[in-house]
């Protein structure tokens, strides 16, 4: 039962009553696990392009990009605290581990070393080397992570110094400015970037970009159009307590929790942009090692433009209605062979009118080309053929949390995955009439994940919305393409910055 105060609380967040009712029902139902059919593999859901095809797609992108609007969309919300989890533990225990041994042995190699050394001098009137000799390693880590030092434990990853160059260092954000200049500029030399940020980080973002922008524009001969958005309060989700009732705070208010990165489908939708590159903030390398990444961004975009244009031609044909049987069969072959669609055999028994309706519905959707790297044991999602609740089979990016690991057959399919999702997407978000799709219409709400948490000593069940590149894009046209492992270099811990591709 929702009280008047509850309804006022919902109104303040722009959440309607039905949303809450549906979320409570979903929480009571429990996680709806996906039904994996088989892993997507090379030749069965994943394309591998040869050198000539790479060249062709790159050339196609360069030739056609002037006719499109591009934006680079970078999820950059949240603090970098998880990146320093081991170092926070070290502050508490002072127990040295293999992780801390590596960190201190290579501390001079980090791009933030000079800043950290200055902070150590300011706080302790000594430099890092002196503190190391004195065994004061905890003080060094405090200077790095805590507020009176560099405050790296609370800053977003975008504002951390990632890479060292001869004579200067770069923030993760700066590397994204460089990337955007290399592949996301329009024919007037404008490079658009959109960062999703936490409200507390928006001003530091803007201040940093304001200080850097002119220099990068001059160096790369571009003009930057940089925008920001925060996750909407309307995408927060409710929780239930052990008795299945809405979880309430001590003051009686409904507890709302952030809905996860799937909430960002709203931010992407609000942009209304035509072609969008999506890449995480921490998957970035120094400019000197970025060439393969740049090439494959153009390859994925070239393939998108090529397939989208062909799809649009078929949609215009279907829209006109005067379509021959041969043309319909040709369109079905295109959907199967080029767009990786699973077209059931019973469609062959449809009459021409039914086929036109079926194909129009299948083709008139947002399209995404997703880079996939060979699975080398990284935790995270991968590409699979999946059957949904309507018995439709399609290509999906699936996370471990979406799988019923107690089902041996499903677990075997999951473990048989050959490729990994590095979050390397190029998205076509407009239809064949040049209108923006309403992207929230293509979300599979059933793929939200439910987890057991606690707050103030009380157990709760929490709901996370379908992930941005998982269930939030479940009804998109999806094509997987193998990309080189060099394009995937995430920084999940601070020591990842010591890996060869970041040094």
Backbone torsions as a table, in degrees:
resi	resn	phi	psi	omega
1	UNK	NA	131.3	179.2
2	UNK	-102.1	128.7	179.9
3	UNK	-86.3	174.2	176.6
4	UNK	-60.8	-39.7	178.0
5	UNK	-64.0	-38.1	177.1
6	UNK	-61.0	-46.0	-178.3
7	UNK	-63.5	-35.3	176.1
8	UNK	-65.4	-40.9	178.4
9	UNK	-63.1	-40.5	178.1
10	UNK	-64.6	-42.9	-178.6
11	UNK	-60.3	-39.7	179.9
12	UNK	-63.6	-26.6	-179.6
13	UNK	-99.6	1.2	-177.4
14	UNK	61.1	39.0	177.4
15	UNK	-109.9	132.2	179.1
16	UNK	-92.7	160.9	-174.7
17	UNK	-59.2	-38.6	-177.7
18	UNK	-62.8	-35.4	176.7
19	UNK	-56.9	-46.4	-178.5
20	UNK	-65.0	-43.9	179.5
21	UNK	-59.6	-45.0	179.9
22	UNK	-65.0	-39.8	-179.2
23	UNK	-67.5	-40.3	177.3
24	UNK	-62.9	-42.0	178.6
25	UNK	-62.3	-40.4	179.7
26	UNK	-66.2	-40.1	178.5
27	UNK	-64.9	-38.5	179.2
28	UNK	-71.1	-33.9	178.8
29	UNK	-67.8	-36.0	-177.1
30	UNK	94.7	171.3	-179.0
31	UNK	-59.5	128.8	175.2
32	UNK	-92.9	99.4	-176.4
33	UNK	-68.4	146.3	177.4
34	UNK	-74.3	159.7	176.7
35	UNK	-108.0	100.4	178.0
36	UNK	-72.5	136.2	174.7
37	UNK	-96.0	-44.7	178.4
38	UNK	-172.3	160.0	174.3
39	UNK	-68.5	147.3	168.2
40	UNK	-76.7	128.9	-177.1
41	UNK	-131.3	170.9	177.6
42	UNK	-58.6	126.9	-178.4
43	UNK	86.4	-12.3	178.0
44	UNK	-137.1	65.7	177.9
45	UNK	113.0	-17.1	178.0
46	UNK	-125.1	126.9	177.1
47	UNK	-87.1	142.2	167.5
48	UNK	-119.7	120.4	-177.7
49	UNK	-92.4	134.6	176.9
50	UNK	-82.1	177.5	-174.8
51	UNK	-59.1	-39.6	-179.1
52	UNK	-67.2	-40.4	178.5
53	UNK	-66.8	-37.8	175.6
54	UNK	-60.6	-44.6	178.8
55	UNK	-62.9	-43.9	-179.0
56	UNK	-63.2	-45.3	-178.1
57	UNK	-66.9	-37.6	177.2
58	UNK	-63.7	-45.2	179.4
59	UNK	-64.3	-38.0	179.4
60	UNK	-64.0	-42.2	178.1
61	UNK	-62.5	-48.1	-178.2
62	UNK	-61.8	-35.4	-177.8
63	UNK	-74.6	-34.0	-171.3
64	UNK	-103.8	-9.8	-170.6
65	UNK	-63.4	-23.5	-178.7
66	UNK	-65.3	-16.9	-177.8
67	UNK	-92.8	3.9	-173.8
68	UNK	-128.8	160.8	173.5
69	UNK	-105.1	128.0	-177.5
70	UNK	-116.2	145.9	172.7
71	UNK	-140.1	140.7	174.1
72	UNK	-99.6	117.4	-174.8
73	UNK	-106.6	118.3	-173.2
74	UNK	-122.1	105.1	172.4
75	UNK	-63.6	117.0	-175.5
76	UNK	-137.0	28.1	179.5
77	UNK	-77.4	161.5	172.5
78	UNK	85.0	156.9	178.6
79	UNK	-83.8	166.2	-177.5
80	UNK	-88.5	18.4	-171.7
81	UNK	-56.4	-38.2	-179.6
82	UNK	-65.6	-27.3	178.4
83	UNK	-64.6	-23.5	-176.6
84	UNK	-115.4	22.3	-176.2
85	UNK	-53.0	-45.9	-178.2
86	UNK	-66.6	-33.5	-180.0
87	UNK	-76.0	-33.7	173.5
88	UNK	-63.0	-40.2	177.5
89	UNK	-63.3	-36.5	179.7
90	UNK	-64.6	-37.9	176.5
91	UNK	-60.1	-39.7	-177.4
92	UNK	-73.0	-39.9	-170.2
93	UNK	-108.2	-24.1	-173.7
94	UNK	60.1	17.5	179.0
95	UNK	-89.3	121.7	-179.0
96	UNK	-79.7	140.7	-178.7
97	UNK	-129.6	177.7	175.9
98	UNK	-58.3	-38.3	-179.4
99	UNK	-62.6	-49.0	-178.5
100	UNK	-68.7	-32.7	176.8
101	UNK	-59.2	-45.0	179.8
102	UNK	-65.6	-43.5	-178.3
103	UNK	-58.5	-50.0	-176.3
104	UNK	-74.5	-31.6	178.9
105	UNK	-65.2	-28.0	-176.1
106	UNK	-117.4	20.6	-172.7
107	UNK	-59.7	-30.3	179.3
108	UNK	-69.7	-15.7	-175.7
109	UNK	-85.3	-15.6	-177.7
110	UNK	-72.2	143.8	179.5
111	UNK	-63.4	-23.5	-179.4
112	UNK	-90.3	7.3	-174.1
113	UNK	-57.9	-47.6	-177.2
114	UNK	-61.9	-41.0	177.9
115	UNK	-64.5	-41.8	179.8
116	UNK	-65.6	-41.5	179.0
117	UNK	-61.1	-41.0	178.4
118	UNK	-64.8	-39.6	178.9
119	UNK	-66.1	-39.5	178.3
120	UNK	-63.3	-42.8	178.5
121	UNK	-62.6	-41.2	-179.1
122	UNK	-66.1	-40.2	-175.5
123	UNK	-81.8	-36.6	-170.0
124	UNK	-123.6	2.1	179.0
125	UNK	58.3	27.3	176.1
126	UNK	-146.5	160.8	177.9
127	UNK	-91.2	176.0	-176.6
128	UNK	-61.4	-43.9	-177.2
129	UNK	-60.5	-39.1	177.9
130	UNK	-65.0	-44.5	179.5
131	UNK	-63.9	-34.7	177.4
132	UNK	-63.9	-42.6	179.3
133	UNK	-64.9	-32.4	-179.6
134	UNK	-84.5	-1.1	-179.8
135	UNK	74.4	22.2	-176.3
136	UNK	-96.9	53.7	-176.8
137	UNK	-68.5	-34.7	179.3
138	UNK	-61.3	-39.5	178.8
139	UNK	-62.9	-36.8	178.4
140	UNK	-63.3	-45.6	-179.1
141	UNK	-65.6	-38.0	176.7
142	UNK	-61.1	-41.2	179.1
143	UNK	-63.3	-29.5	178.9
144	UNK	-77.0	-45.3	-166.8
145	UNK	-97.4	-31.5	-170.0
146	UNK	-89.4	165.3	-168.8
147	UNK	-63.7	-33.7	-178.8
148	UNK	-80.4	-3.1	174.0
149	UNK	-107.0	-128.3	179.6
150	UNK	-82.2	-16.3	178.5
151	UNK	63.1	28.0	-178.0
152	UNK	-62.7	-23.2	179.9
153	UNK	-68.5	-19.1	-178.7
154	UNK	-116.1	-12.6	178.3
155	UNK	-73.5	154.8	172.5
156	UNK	-73.1	155.2	-179.9
157	UNK	-56.5	-33.5	-177.7
158	UNK	-56.6	-30.6	-174.4
159	UNK	-101.3	16.9	174.6
160	UNK	-97.6	144.4	176.3
161	UNK	-75.8	116.4	-175.5
162	UNK	-97.1	-43.5	-167.1
163	UNK	-129.0	141.1	179.4
164	UNK	-102.0	131.5	175.1
165	UNK	-118.8	173.3	178.8
166	UNK	-70.1	100.9	176.8
167	UNK	97.4	-6.8	178.7
168	UNK	-158.8	171.0	178.9
169	UNK	-131.1	158.2	-179.4
170	UNK	-127.3	141.3	170.3
171	UNK	-72.7	159.5	173.5
172	UNK	-57.1	-40.1	179.3
173	UNK	-57.5	-41.3	-178.8
174	UNK	-62.7	-37.4	179.7
175	UNK	-65.4	-31.6	176.9
176	UNK	-71.9	-32.5	174.0
177	UNK	-62.2	-41.1	179.6
178	UNK	-64.2	-48.2	-179.6
179	UNK	-58.1	-45.4	-178.7
180	UNK	-59.8	-38.5	178.8
181	UNK	-65.0	-26.9	-175.0
182	UNK	-85.3	-25.9	-177.6
183	UNK	-142.5	-7.7	-175.1
184	UNK	-115.4	34.0	178.4
185	UNK	-101.5	147.4	177.3
186	UNK	-91.3	-175.0	-174.5
187	UNK	-71.7	-8.0	175.3
188	UNK	-102.1	8.4	176.9
189	UNK	78.2	21.9	178.6
190	UNK	-98.3	126.9	177.0
191	UNK	-106.9	117.4	-179.2
192	UNK	-97.0	132.2	172.0
193	UNK	-130.1	144.8	174.4
194	UNK	-131.3	122.4	178.1
195	UNK	-107.1	130.4	168.7
196	UNK	-89.6	128.4	-172.5
197	UNK	-132.5	162.4	171.8
198	UNK	-80.0	148.6	-177.8
199	UNK	-53.7	-38.7	-177.7
200	UNK	-72.0	-14.0	-178.8
201	UNK	-103.7	-5.9	-174.1
202	UNK	-61.8	-46.1	-178.8
203	UNK	-65.5	-45.4	175.5
204	UNK	-58.7	-37.2	175.6
205	UNK	-58.4	-54.1	-175.9
206	UNK	-61.7	-40.6	179.7
207	UNK	-64.0	-42.8	-179.6
208	UNK	-65.7	-47.0	-179.8
209	UNK	-62.3	-40.3	179.5
210	UNK	-59.4	-36.8	-179.0
211	UNK	-75.8	-25.6	-173.7
212	UNK	-99.3	-29.0	-165.0
213	UNK	-53.1	-50.8	-174.5
214	UNK	-60.8	-42.0	-179.5
215	UNK	-63.2	-41.7	-179.3
216	UNK	-72.4	-34.7	176.4
217	UNK	-62.2	-42.6	180.0
218	UNK	-66.8	-44.0	-176.1
219	UNK	-66.0	-38.7	-173.5
220	UNK	-106.8	3.0	175.1
221	UNK	64.3	36.8	-179.6
222	UNK	-129.0	170.7	168.8
223	UNK	-120.0	130.9	-178.2
224	UNK	-93.8	136.2	170.3
225	UNK	-116.8	99.5	-171.9
226	UNK	-112.8	125.3	-179.5
227	UNK	-125.4	165.4	-176.2
228	UNK	-137.9	154.6	169.9
229	UNK	-150.5	157.7	177.2
230	UNK	-112.6	155.5	176.3
231	UNK	-61.6	133.4	-174.4
232	UNK	-75.3	140.0	173.4
233	UNK	-57.7	-26.7	-178.8
234	UNK	-69.4	-12.6	178.8
235	UNK	-97.6	0.2	174.7
236	UNK	-67.0	154.5	-176.6
237	UNK	-120.7	158.4	178.6
238	UNK	-89.1	172.9	175.9
239	UNK	-133.4	163.4	175.0
240	UNK	-121.7	154.8	180.0
241	UNK	-91.4	-173.3	-175.0
242	UNK	-62.3	-24.8	-179.6
243	UNK	-93.0	3.3	177.9
244	UNK	85.7	8.7	178.1
245	UNK	-93.7	160.2	176.1
246	UNK	-53.3	131.7	178.1
247	UNK	-76.7	127.3	-178.0
248	UNK	-119.1	149.5	176.1
249	UNK	-71.7	172.0	-179.4
250	UNK	-59.1	-29.4	-179.8
251	UNK	-85.5	5.0	177.1
252	UNK	91.7	-8.5	179.9
253	UNK	-74.0	149.7	176.7
254	UNK	-66.0	135.0	175.5
255	UNK	-80.3	125.5	173.1
256	UNK	-113.9	140.7	-178.6
257	UNK	-126.6	148.7	176.6
258	UNK	-56.1	140.2	-174.2
259	UNK	-84.0	5.5	-179.5
260	UNK	87.1	179.0	-173.3
261	UNK	-68.5	-13.6	175.6
262	UNK	-63.8	-23.4	177.9
263	UNK	-62.5	-21.0	-176.0
264	UNK	-72.9	-6.9	174.4
265	UNK	-61.5	-29.0	176.4
266	UNK	-67.1	-42.3	179.9
267	UNK	-65.2	-42.9	178.8
268	UNK	-63.2	-40.9	179.8
269	UNK	-64.8	-41.3	-178.9
270	UNK	-64.8	-27.4	178.4
271	UNK	-61.4	-41.0	179.9
272	UNK	65.8	23.6	-176.7
273	UNK	-82.1	159.0	-173.5
274	UNK	-79.4	-59.2	-179.2
275	UNK	-120.3	126.0	-174.2
276	UNK	-126.0	125.6	170.2
277	UNK	-89.0	129.4	177.9
278	UNK	-117.9	129.1	-179.4
279	UNK	-154.8	137.9	-178.9
280	UNK	-69.0	153.6	-175.7
281	UNK	-61.9	-32.4	-172.6
282	UNK	-92.8	-5.5	179.3
283	UNK	-93.4	77.5	-173.3
284	UNK	-147.9	140.6	-179.5
285	UNK	-120.0	167.4	176.2
286	UNK	-59.6	151.4	-179.3
287	UNK	-54.4	-34.9	-177.5
288	UNK	-67.0	-15.8	-178.6
289	UNK	-119.8	16.8	-171.8
290	UNK	-96.5	0.5	-171.8
291	UNK	-60.4	-44.2	179.9
292	UNK	-62.0	-41.3	177.6
293	UNK	-60.7	-44.3	-179.1
294	UNK	-62.2	-46.1	-178.9
295	UNK	-59.2	-47.6	-174.9
296	UNK	-74.8	-23.9	170.4
297	UNK	-62.7	-42.8	178.6
298	UNK	-68.0	-35.9	178.6
299	UNK	-63.5	-49.5	-179.7
300	UNK	-62.1	-40.6	178.9
301	UNK	-68.1	-40.2	178.2
302	UNK	-61.1	-41.2	178.2
303	UNK	-65.5	-41.5	177.8
304	UNK	-59.1	-49.7	-177.7
305	UNK	-61.2	-40.0	-179.7
306	UNK	-64.3	-51.2	-177.1
307	UNK	-70.6	-36.5	179.4
308	UNK	-64.3	-41.6	-179.7
309	UNK	-63.1	-43.1	178.0
310	UNK	-64.4	-41.9	178.3
311	UNK	-61.0	-42.2	178.8
312	UNK	-61.7	-39.1	179.2
313	UNK	-62.2	-42.4	178.5
314	UNK	-67.1	-38.7	179.8
315	UNK	-64.3	-41.0	177.3
316	UNK	-62.9	-39.5	177.8
317	UNK	-63.9	-46.5	-179.5
318	UNK	-65.5	-35.9	-178.9
319	UNK	-63.8	-34.3	-179.6
320	UNK	-73.6	-25.0	173.3
321	UNK	89.3	-31.9	-178.1
322	UNK	-82.7	83.2	-174.5
323	UNK	-123.0	130.5	178.5
324	UNK	-78.9	163.4	177.6
325	UNK	-60.1	-40.1	179.3
326	UNK	-63.3	-41.2	179.1
327	UNK	-65.7	-37.8	177.0
328	UNK	-63.5	-44.6	179.5
329	UNK	-64.2	-35.6	177.5
330	UNK	-65.4	-40.7	178.9
331	UNK	-66.0	-37.2	177.8
332	UNK	-65.5	-42.5	177.6
333	UNK	-61.2	-41.0	177.9
334	UNK	-60.9	-45.6	-179.6
335	UNK	-61.0	-42.2	-178.9
336	UNK	-71.0	-51.6	-168.6
337	UNK	-85.4	-35.5	-176.3
338	UNK	-98.7	-34.6	-177.7
339	UNK	-100.5	6.2	174.9
340	UNK	58.0	32.7	-179.7
341	UNK	-88.0	140.3	173.9
342	UNK	-88.1	104.2	179.9
343	UNK	-99.7	113.5	-177.6
344	UNK	-60.6	150.9	-179.3
345	UNK	-60.8	-30.1	-176.2
346	UNK	-65.4	-16.4	177.3
347	UNK	-64.2	-27.7	178.0
348	UNK	-61.7	-24.7	-178.6
349	UNK	-88.0	-5.1	178.3
350	UNK	-68.5	151.2	169.2
351	UNK	-78.9	174.6	-173.0
352	UNK	-62.0	-38.3	179.8
353	UNK	-63.8	-43.5	179.5
354	UNK	-65.4	-38.2	178.4
355	UNK	-65.2	-39.9	179.1
356	UNK	-60.8	-47.1	179.5
357	UNK	-61.9	-44.2	-178.2
358	UNK	-62.7	-48.9	-177.4
359	UNK	-67.2	-39.9	179.7
360	UNK	-58.9	-44.5	-179.9
361	UNK	-65.3	-38.2	-179.2
362	UNK	-71.1	-36.6	-174.7
363	UNK	-86.5	-27.0	-173.9
364	UNK	-87.5	69.1	-178.3
365	UNK	-142.8	162.5	171.0
366	UNK	-60.9	152.7	-178.3
367	UNK	-125.3	142.4	176.3
368	UNK	-136.9	138.4	171.6
369	UNK	-105.4	124.5	-173.9
370	UNK	-116.3	118.2	173.2
371	UNK	-68.7	140.0	176.8
372	UNK	-129.7	136.2	177.6
373	UNK	-106.7	158.7	177.0
374	UNK	-61.3	140.5	-177.9
375	UNK	-72.7	114.8	178.7
376	UNK	-117.1	27.2	173.8
377	UNK	91.7	5.9	177.9
378	UNK	-68.5	142.8	175.7
379	UNK	-72.4	141.8	179.0
380	UNK	143.2	-168.7	-173.4
381	UNK	-88.9	173.5	179.5
382	UNK	-153.9	177.4	-176.0
383	UNK	-91.5	131.5	-178.9
384	UNK	-142.0	157.0	164.5
385	UNK	-86.4	127.2	-172.8
386	UNK	-131.2	141.1	174.1
387	UNK	-101.3	127.4	-179.4
388	UNK	-90.4	-174.3	-175.2
389	UNK	-70.6	-13.3	175.8
390	UNK	-97.9	13.1	179.6
391	UNK	66.2	20.1	174.7
392	UNK	-89.1	135.8	179.7
393	UNK	-103.4	132.2	-179.3
394	UNK	-153.2	167.9	176.4
395	UNK	-81.7	133.0	-178.6
396	UNK	-142.0	152.2	169.4
397	UNK	-92.8	120.7	-172.5
398	UNK	-119.1	133.5	175.9
399	UNK	-92.9	158.6	178.9
400	UNK	-56.6	-36.2	-177.4
401	UNK	-66.5	-14.2	-179.4
402	UNK	-89.5	-3.3	-174.2
403	UNK	-102.6	141.5	169.9
404	UNK	-84.9	95.6	-174.2
405	UNK	-71.4	-11.4	176.6
406	UNK	-80.8	-16.0	175.9
407	UNK	-83.8	109.1	-172.6
408	UNK	-60.1	-38.8	-179.2
409	UNK	-66.3	-43.3	178.5
410	UNK	-66.2	-40.5	179.3
411	UNK	-62.7	-39.0	179.8
412	UNK	-64.5	-40.8	177.5
413	UNK	-64.2	-44.5	-179.1
414	UNK	-61.0	-43.9	-179.3
415	UNK	-70.5	-18.7	-179.8
416	UNK	-83.7	3.5	-179.3
417	UNK	-64.1	133.6	-178.7
418	UNK	-97.4	-14.7	-173.8
419	UNK	-132.3	164.1	-172.2
420	UNK	-130.2	146.3	-179.9
421	UNK	-87.9	110.1	179.3
422	UNK	-89.9	5.1	-172.8
423	UNK	58.5	71.8	-178.1
424	UNK	-136.3	84.8	-170.6
425	UNK	-119.5	146.0	167.0
426	UNK	-124.5	124.8	-169.3
427	UNK	-118.1	134.5	172.2
428	UNK	-101.6	112.1	-168.9
429	UNK	-109.4	5.1	176.4
430	UNK	-112.7	153.4	178.1
431	UNK	-88.9	-177.2	-174.3
432	UNK	-70.6	-10.7	176.9
433	UNK	-94.9	3.1	-179.3
434	UNK	80.6	19.9	179.4
435	UNK	-105.6	145.8	178.8
436	UNK	-72.3	132.6	172.3
437	UNK	-66.2	150.9	167.4
438	UNK	-86.1	99.4	-169.5
439	UNK	-66.2	-24.7	-179.6
440	UNK	-71.2	-11.2	176.6
441	UNK	-76.4	-9.7	-172.2
442	UNK	-114.0	21.5	179.0
443	UNK	-92.8	137.9	171.7
444	UNK	-96.9	97.3	-175.4
445	UNK	-62.2	-23.3	-177.9
446	UNK	-69.1	-12.5	-175.9
447	UNK	-91.8	9.5	174.2
448	UNK	-62.7	152.2	-175.8
449	UNK	-109.8	138.0	-179.4
450	UNK	-111.1	131.2	-179.2
451	UNK	-128.4	155.2	177.0
452	UNK	-93.5	123.1	-178.5
453	UNK	-130.0	-176.7	172.3
454	UNK	-145.2	151.9	176.6
455	UNK	-144.7	130.6	-178.9
456	UNK	53.3	36.4	177.3
457	UNK	80.2	4.4	-179.2
458	UNK	-111.2	137.9	179.7
459	UNK	-74.2	147.1	175.1
460	UNK	-148.3	159.1	171.6
461	UNK	-107.8	125.1	-175.2
462	UNK	-111.1	148.8	-179.4
463	UNK	-112.1	127.4	173.2
464	UNK	-108.9	131.9	-178.4
465	UNK	-64.3	157.4	175.4
466	UNK	-52.3	131.7	-176.8
467	UNK	-56.4	151.1	-174.9
468	UNK	-54.3	-47.4	-179.2
469	UNK	-99.1	7.7	175.7
470	UNK	-103.2	-112.3	-176.7
471	UNK	-66.0	-22.4	179.5
472	UNK	-68.8	-19.1	176.9
473	UNK	-119.6	25.6	-173.1
474	UNK	-61.1	-33.9	-175.9
475	UNK	-100.4	19.4	173.7
476	UNK	-83.2	158.3	166.3
477	UNK	-72.9	125.7	-172.4
478	UNK	-124.5	127.4	175.4
479	UNK	-125.0	127.3	177.9
480	UNK	-99.8	136.0	179.7
481	UNK	-131.2	130.9	176.7
482	UNK	-70.1	131.3	176.7
483	UNK	-123.3	156.5	-177.3
484	UNK	-63.0	146.7	-179.8
485	UNK	-61.1	-23.6	179.9
486	UNK	-64.1	-17.1	-179.9
487	UNK	-82.5	-4.0	-176.7
488	UNK	-119.5	104.2	-176.6
489	UNK	-140.5	63.5	-175.9
490	UNK	-71.3	153.7	176.0
491	UNK	-111.6	91.6	-179.6
492	UNK	-90.7	-29.9	174.2
493	UNK	-129.1	160.0	-178.1
494	UNK	-59.5	-32.8	-178.8
495	UNK	-70.0	-16.8	174.8
496	UNK	-61.4	-24.7	179.1
497	UNK	-68.4	-10.8	178.5
498	UNK	-89.9	-8.0	-179.1
499	UNK	-66.3	153.4	-174.4
500	UNK	-52.5	-39.4	-177.3
501	UNK	-70.5	-13.9	179.5
502	UNK	-105.6	-9.2	-174.1
503	UNK	-101.5	NA	NA
